[in-house]
Amino acid sequence: MRYIIIGAGAVGGAVGGRLAQAGREVVLVARGAHHDALREHGLRLRVPEGELTYRLPTVDGPGALGALRPDDVLVLAVKTQDTEAALRAWGPAPVAGGGTAAERLPLVCAQNGVESQRLALRRFRRVYGVCVWLPATHVEPGVVSAAGTPLTGVLHLGRHPHGTDDTARLIAADLEAARFEAPVVPDVARWQYAKLLGNLANALEAVAGARDGEEARALYARVRAEGEAVLDAAGIAHASPEEQRRVRGDKIREVPLAGAPRGGGSSWQSLSRATGTIEADYLNGEIVLLGRLHGVPTPLNELLQHLANTFARERRAPGSLPLEELARLCDEAERAS
């Protein structure tokens, strides 16, 4: 199979680079300065064993590839706010022998949140979800850092909305040859909702620069409690923290990488790159949406969604809101709810 990585940023670049290292055929899809750097210098993948460079075919859309191959796998790794544009571009792409990508090819959503699979299923017949546990950073054009060892990541994989099939198992086998663990599960959404609860801290880190420390942990616990209450009200199952720890164990330890600045999570990286957009509408905003649907107040997640979007729109520096000020705003939001 050939893997077309739509969005060769932190997650897409790490997955694409490791697949190429394992001898799989990979095409990278990127835009702007990142696209230009990948074409000119190759993908520079910083990992615990050093910096590896992969000169891979790089395009900015399906037109550059002509007719797609029947054995292509589309891996969607853009931020969720960019999903709709990617689906519009790639869904109608012709496939050799007839038909379109949406009709014939598997689409694997390797993204945070849960919305992309729902969007994809409107167009694509074969949609797969991935719960992404992969510490990776992309803040410099052409460069991706993946600090996990001995495994680069754990990627639970399954059909959306549920089930497994031979294609999922073939993809998982390739991923496991490329330094990932890739359990094929019939209930991938259960793992994705568990990851969503963890990702509620992304906006907190992005605006206040903090995940660690007693005050940050206490604030996140309040934000997460809203999320858990909403999922319970909606009847949505999610893997417990204990189950997640049992699965991950010590398979992914983050180590310092030479030449790689220590950064934050995906939302922090969006602010660092000053992209003008952020994924908060599909993380904290998912909890806000479910809360409104099921009558559960979510003032803290609504506040973080608003702040993250404001920071992105105004291109504010990540971490520039003092944690004490954020805590004060959270207190006010809860009192007003």
DOVOFI-414501 format. One line per field, with one value per residue (C-alpha): z, y, x; residue number from 1; chain. Coordinates in steps of 0.5 Angstrom, whole numbers, plus 500, padded with zeros to 3 digits. Each point is the difference from the previous one (the first is absolute). Layout:
residues N
Z	(Z, ...) $
Y	(Y, ...) $
X	(X, ...) $
seq	(NUM, ...) $
mol	(A, ...) $
//
This chain:
residues 337
Z	(500, 499, 506, 498, 506, 499, 505, 501, 507, 507, 500, 492, 499, 506, 497, 493, 502, 504, 494, 495, 505, 500, 492, 499, 494, 503, 497, 504, 499, 503, 499, 500, 503, 502, 493, 497, 506, 499, 492, 501, 506, 501, 507, 506, 505, 507, 504, 506, 495, 497, 494, 494, 493, 495, 493, 499, 494, 503, 497, 502, 497, 496, 494, 500, 500, 494, 501, 507, 501, 502, 506, 503, 507, 501, 507, 503, 505, 499, 506, 500, 498, 493, 499, 496, 495, 500, 499, 494, 497, 500, 500, 492, 498, 495, 501, 495, 497, 501, 506, 505, 507, 504, 496, 500, 505, 508, 504, 506, 505, 504, 504, 507, 502, 497, 494, 494, 499, 500, 495, 496, 500, 496, 494, 501, 501, 503, 506, 506, 507, 503, 508, 499, 506, 497, 503, 494, 498, 494, 501, 494, 493, 497, 507, 505, 507, 503, 507, 501, 502, 499, 496, 497, 501, 502, 494, 502, 493, 498, 495, 501, 503, 503, 498, 497, 493, 496, 498, 507, 501, 494, 502, 507, 498, 496, 506, 505, 495, 501, 507, 502, 504, 496, 504, 495, 504, 499, 504, 498, 502, 508, 499, 496, 506, 505, 496, 499, 508, 500, 495, 503, 504, 493, 500, 507, 498, 494, 503, 507, 498, 506, 501, 506, 507, 505, 498, 492, 502, 505, 494, 495, 505, 500, 493, 499, 505, 495, 495, 504, 502, 493, 497, 506, 498, 493, 501, 497, 502, 501, 502, 507, 502, 503, 494, 496, 504, 500, 492, 500, 506, 499, 492, 499, 504, 497, 500, 498, 493, 498, 496, 501, 505, 505, 498, 502, 497, 494, 502, 503, 493, 496, 504, 500, 492, 500, 495, 502, 502, 505, 502, 506, 497, 499, 507, 505, 495, 499, 508, 499, 495, 503, 507, 496, 497, 506, 505, 504, 501, 498, 502, 500, 493, 497, 503, 498, 493, 499, 503, 495, 494, 502, 501, 493, 497, 503, 499, 507, 503, 503, 508, 500, 505, 507, 503, 506, 496, 496, 507, 502, 493, 501, 507, 497, 494, 505, 505, 494, 497) $
Y	(500, 507, 505, 507, 504, 506, 505, 499, 503, 498, 493, 499, 502, 495, 494, 502, 500, 493, 497, 502, 498, 493, 499, 502, 505, 507, 506, 507, 505, 507, 507, 507, 500, 493, 497, 504, 498, 493, 500, 504, 496, 494, 498, 501, 496, 501, 493, 497, 497, 506, 505, 496, 503, 497, 503, 498, 502, 506, 503, 506, 496, 494, 503, 499, 493, 499, 494, 497, 492, 495, 498, 507, 501, 508, 502, 506, 504, 507, 504, 498, 508, 498, 493, 503, 503, 494, 495, 505, 500, 492, 497, 501, 498, 495, 493, 496, 495, 504, 504, 505, 500, 501, 493, 496, 502, 499, 507, 499, 506, 501, 506, 502, 501, 496, 504, 499, 493, 502, 505, 495, 495, 505, 499, 494, 493, 497, 504, 498, 504, 500, 502, 503, 500, 503, 505, 504, 507, 504, 508, 501, 499, 493, 497, 496, 497, 493, 499, 494, 493, 494, 501, 507, 499, 496, 500, 497, 499, 497, 502, 506, 499, 493, 494, 497, 497, 498, 507, 502, 494, 501, 507, 498, 495, 506, 505, 494, 499, 508, 500, 501, 496, 499, 496, 499, 501, 500, 506, 505, 506, 497, 502, 506, 503, 498, 504, 506, 501, 500, 505, 505, 502, 502, 507, 501, 499, 504, 506, 500, 496, 495, 492, 499, 502, 500, 506, 498, 493, 502, 504, 495, 495, 505, 500, 493, 499, 504, 495, 494, 503, 501, 493, 497, 504, 498, 493, 500, 495, 501, 496, 502, 503, 493, 496, 505, 500, 492, 501, 505, 497, 503, 499, 507, 504, 507, 502, 506, 501, 503, 507, 499, 506, 497, 502, 499, 496, 501, 506, 504, 498, 503, 507, 499, 500, 506, 496, 504, 494, 495, 493, 502, 500, 493, 498, 505, 502, 492, 500, 507, 497, 494, 504, 504, 494, 496, 506, 500, 507, 500, 507, 498, 497, 506, 505, 496, 499, 508, 501, 495, 503, 507, 499, 496, 506, 505, 496, 501, 497, 493, 500, 507, 500, 500, 493, 504, 505, 493, 497, 507, 500, 493, 501, 506, 495, 495, 505, 503, 494) $
X	(500, 502, 499, 498, 501, 495, 503, 507, 501, 501, 496, 500, 507, 502, 496, 502, 507, 500, 496, 506, 505, 497, 500, 492, 499, 498, 497, 500, 495, 501, 499, 504, 507, 500, 498, 506, 505, 498, 501, 506, 504, 496, 496, 505, 497, 503, 500, 504, 505, 501, 498, 498, 498, 495, 500, 492, 496, 496, 494, 495, 494, 497, 501, 508, 499, 495, 496, 501, 501, 495, 505, 501, 498, 498, 503, 496, 505, 498, 497, 492, 499, 503, 496, 495, 504, 505, 493, 498, 507, 501, 493, 499, 507, 500, 503, 503, 495, 494, 496, 503, 504, 493, 497, 506, 506, 500, 501, 504, 498, 506, 498, 498, 493, 494, 497, 504, 497, 493, 502, 504, 494, 496, 504, 505, 497, 506, 502, 505, 501, 506, 502, 506, 505, 506, 505, 502, 501, 500, 502, 505, 499, 503, 501, 496, 503, 497, 503, 497, 504, 500, 494, 498, 493, 494, 494, 494, 497, 493, 494, 495, 495, 502, 503, 507, 502, 506, 502, 500, 505, 504, 501, 501, 506, 503, 500, 503, 506, 501, 501, 493, 495, 493, 495, 494, 494, 492, 499, 505, 495, 501, 507, 499, 495, 505, 506, 495, 499, 508, 500, 496, 506, 503, 496, 503, 507, 499, 498, 503, 506, 499, 498, 505, 500, 494, 496, 500, 498, 495, 497, 500, 497, 494, 500, 500, 494, 496, 502, 498, 494, 498, 502, 496, 494, 501, 501, 506, 505, 508, 506, 502, 507, 501, 499, 504, 506, 500, 500, 505, 505, 507, 499, 501, 505, 501, 508, 503, 502, 507, 498, 493, 496, 496, 493, 493, 494, 496, 496, 507, 503, 495, 501, 507, 500, 495, 495, 494, 496, 500, 496, 496, 493, 501, 503, 497, 495, 498, 498, 497, 495, 499, 498, 495, 497, 499, 499, 507, 503, 507, 503, 507, 501, 496, 505, 506, 497, 498, 507, 504, 496, 502, 507, 500, 496, 505, 506, 502, 506, 499, 500, 499, 494, 502, 498, 497, 496, 497, 498, 497, 496, 498, 497, 496, 497, 498, 497, 496, 498) $
seq	(1, 2, 3, 4, 5, 6, 7, 8, 9, 10, 11, 12, 13, 14, 15, 16, 17, 18, 19, 20, 21, 22, 23, 24, 25, 26, 27, 28, 29, 30, 31, 32, 33, 34, 35, 36, 37, 38, 39, 40, 41, 42, 43, 44, 45, 46, 47, 48, 49, 50, 51, 52, 53, 54, 55, 56, 57, 58, 59, 60, 61, 62, 63, 64, 65, 66, 67, 68, 69, 70, 71, 72, 73, 74, 75, 76, 77, 78, 79, 80, 81, 82, 83, 84, 85, 86, 87, 88, 89, 90, 91, 92, 93, 94, 95, 96, 97, 98, 99, 100, 101, 102, 103, 104, 105, 106, 107, 108, 109, 110, 111, 112, 113, 114, 115, 116, 117, 118, 119, 120, 121, 122, 123, 124, 125, 126, 127, 128, 129, 130, 131, 132, 133, 134, 135, 136, 137, 138, 139, 140, 141, 142, 143, 144, 145, 146, 147, 148, 149, 150, 151, 152, 153, 154, 155, 156, 157, 158, 159, 160, 161, 162, 163, 164, 165, 166, 167, 168, 169, 170, 171, 172, 173, 174, 175, 176, 177, 178, 179, 180, 181, 182, 183, 184, 185, 186, 187, 188, 189, 190, 191, 192, 193, 194, 195, 196, 197, 198, 199, 200, 201, 202, 203, 204, 205, 206, 207, 208, 209, 210, 211, 212, 213, 214, 215, 216, 217, 218, 219, 220, 221, 222, 223, 224, 225, 226, 227, 228, 229, 230, 231, 232, 233, 234, 235, 236, 237, 238, 239, 240, 241, 242, 243, 244, 245, 246, 247, 248, 249, 250, 251, 252, 253, 254, 255, 256, 257, 258, 259, 260, 261, 262, 263, 264, 265, 266, 267, 268, 269, 270, 271, 272, 273, 274, 275, 276, 277, 278, 279, 280, 281, 282, 283, 284, 285, 286, 287, 288, 289, 290, 291, 292, 293, 294, 295, 296, 297, 298, 299, 300, 301, 302, 303, 304, 305, 306, 307, 308, 309, 310, 311, 312, 313, 314, 315, 316, 317, 318, 319, 320, 321, 322, 323, 324, 325, 326, 327, 328, 329, 330, 331, 332, 333, 334, 335, 336, 337) $
mol	(A, A, A, A, A, A, A, A, A, A, A, A, A, A, A, A, A, A, A, A, A, A, A, A, A, A, A, A, A, A, A, A, A, A, A, A, A, A, A, A, A, A, A, A, A, A, A, A, A, A, A, A, A, A, A, A, A, A, A, A, A, A, A, A, A, A, A, A, A, A, A, A, A, A, A, A, A, A, A, A, A, A, A, A, A, A, A, A, A, A, A, A, A, A, A, A, A, A, A, A, A, A, A, A, A, A, A, A, A, A, A, A, A, A, A, A, A, A, A, A, A, A, A, A, A, A, A, A, A, A, A, A, A, A, A, A, A, A, A, A, A, A, A, A, A, A, A, A, A, A, A, A, A, A, A, A, A, A, A, A, A, A, A, A, A, A, A, A, A, A, A, A, A, A, A, A, A, A, A, A, A, A, A, A, A, A, A, A, A, A, A, A, A, A, A, A, A, A, A, A, A, A, A, A, A, A, A, A, A, A, A, A, A, A, A, A, A, A, A, A, A, A, A, A, A, A, A, A, A, A, A, A, A, A, A, A, A, A, A, A, A, A, A, A, A, A, A, A, A, A, A, A, A, A, A, A, A, A, A, A, A, A, A, A, A, A, A, A, A, A, A, A, A, A, A, A, A, A, A, A, A, A, A, A, A, A, A, A, A, A, A, A, A, A, A, A, A, A, A, A, A, A, A, A, A, A, A, A, A, A, A, A, A, A, A, A, A, A, A, A, A, A, A, A, A, A, A, A, A, A, A, A, A, A, A, A, A) $
//
